[in-house]
Amino acid sequence: MNKNKIGLVFGSIMGLFHLVWGLLIAFGLAQYLLDFVYDLHSLNNPFFVMSFDLVRTIGLIIFTFIVGYIFGYIFAAVWNKLHK
């Protein structure tokens, strides 16, 4: 398993999820989704979505891409080690 490719896949997936979250914030739909998910779990939602900020959203996407890449890389390294 190629560690770099798996890292890129994991990172891209994490970045894409957070890009969608940023779009939900930008279009004013994030609070509704958050309230809905908490309601499904029979919980009160203590969180409020902040206003959209492009720089913050780009930072979130970059950060989660990097974290996803690291986890994917480690996953592939462990997989390769266990499946020799």
C-alpha positions in Angstrom: 0.0 0.0 0.0 1.5 3.3 -1.0 1.7 5.5 2.1 1.7 8.8 0.2 -1.3 7.9 -1.9 -3.3 6.7 1.1 -2.4 9.8 3.0 -3.6 12.0 0.0 -6.9 10.0 -0.1 -7.5 10.4 3.6 -6.5 14.0 3.6 -8.7 14.8 0.6 -11.7 13.1 2.1 -11.3 15.1 5.4 -10.7 18.3 3.5 -13.8 17.7 1.3 -16.0 17.1 4.4 -14.8 20.4 5.8 -15.3 22.2 2.5 -18.9 21.0 2.6 -19.2 22.2 6.2 -17.8 25.6 5.2 -20.3 25.8 2.3 -23.1 25.0 4.8 -22.0 27.9 7.0 -21.7 30.2 4.0 -25.3 29.4 2.9 -26.7 29.7 6.4 -27.6 26.0 6.7 -25.1 24.8 9.2 -27.0 25.7 12.3 -30.1 23.8 11.0 -28.0 20.7 10.4 -26.3 20.9 13.8 -29.7 21.3 15.5 -31.2 18.4 13.5 -28.3 16.0 14.4 -28.5 16.9 18.1 -32.3 16.5 18.0 -31.9 13.0 16.5 -29.7 12.1 19.5 -32.3 13.6 21.9 -29.8 16.2 23.0 -30.0 20.0 23.5 -27.6 21.8 21.2 -25.2 24.0 23.3 -23.4 25.3 20.2 -24.0 28.2 17.8 -22.5 28.4 14.4 -20.4 31.6 13.9 -20.6 33.8 10.9 -18.8 32.6 7.7 -15.2 33.7 7.4 -13.3 32.6 4.3 -9.8 32.7 5.9 -11.0 30.6 8.9 -12.7 28.1 6.5 -9.6 27.8 4.3 -7.5 27.2 7.5 -9.9 24.5 8.6 -9.7 22.7 5.2 -5.9 22.9 5.2 -5.6 21.7 8.8 -8.0 18.8 8.3 -6.3 17.8 5.1 -2.9 17.7 6.9 -4.4 15.7 9.8 -6.1 13.3 7.4 -2.9 12.9 5.4 -1.0 12.0 8.6 -3.6 9.5 9.7 -3.7 7.9 6.2 0.1 7.7 6.1 0.3 6.1 9.5 -2.6 3.7 8.6 -0.8 2.6 5.4 2.5 2.2 7.3 0.9 0.0 9.9 -1.0 -2.0 7.3 2.2 -2.6 5.3 4.1 -3.7 8.5 1.3 -6.1 9.5 0.8 -7.6 6.0 4.4 -8.4 4.9 
